[in-house]
Amino acid sequence: MEFKDYYTTLGIDRDATQDEVKRAYRKLARKFHPDINKGDDAEVRFKEIGEAYEVLQDTEKRAAYDKFGKDWQAGQDFNPPPNWDDGFEFHGGGYTETDASQFSDFFESLFGARNRAERQRPYGTSHATYSGKGQDLHAKIVITLEDSYRGSKQSLTLQRPTVDESGHVLTEPHTLQVTIPKGITEGQQIRLSGQGAPGMGQGPAGDLFLEVAFAKHPFFTPDNRDIMLTLPIAPWEAALGATVPVPTLGGVVELKIPPASQTGKKLRLKKRGLCSAKASGDQYVTLAIMTPKPVTDKDKELYNDMKKSMFFNPRSHLGV
């Protein structure tokens, strides 16, 4: 997928004001509108201009796009970094009310999926529950699996996009104290009452909803509340059975390996996953037999003795 430089599309500098963005769009939209311009590429250019404007005219989308866009050039191969939108506050439940499917795959990869997911949530797009209340804000935060397993209290600094007096898009830090509930899962939200946008007049502020994402762990993989782990074991542990140490989010425990175990066998450690007051997860351990490399002559002799004394054909199920 190619990276799209929306500033180049509109012919403006990266530090352009919001008024300059609007003027550039209007000028190009008139020039390439299919009803006026009958050129072969007019319709394509018109869509590209509309997509660029969809992002740059919105202070929140523009701030998020600018976060990583400065390191890329138009046409470069591009994949959005994991949790690229971490730490940015957005009004409503998603980035845009526009149907992302009418734009490029690049736009869809950044803004489309989250917008669809937010529309499916019970919160929907933000609206005041009564007159004067400020809008709700949404942001994504990345925590560790250990934070969820134990629960924690953290000081987080989010970026709240704004426009200064000269019309330039800036971000202001918004620092707050957050309690991470024990057992929270990826995709769930933490509600911070009164931490959203200010209300109108004497109206109260809206709320801030923090969507939880997990940082990549070196060896654990979450599956909702369950935790997955691939455990390397020696051939003799698999063949004869053994009791081996296994890491869990709560610390190392002993796991009994049944005799004659094979690679891919899955064992369960009950309630060793993400557990809350209402629901419990388990840890599933998938065995992976690791074969030692024969380094010395004695090692090779041992393998040859096994070959001679044990009749074993791992391909028998294939009929060969």
Order of alpha helices (4+ residues) and beta strands (2+ residues): alpha-alpha-alpha-alpha-beta-alpha-beta-alpha-beta-beta-beta-beta-beta-beta-alpha-beta-beta-beta-beta-alpha
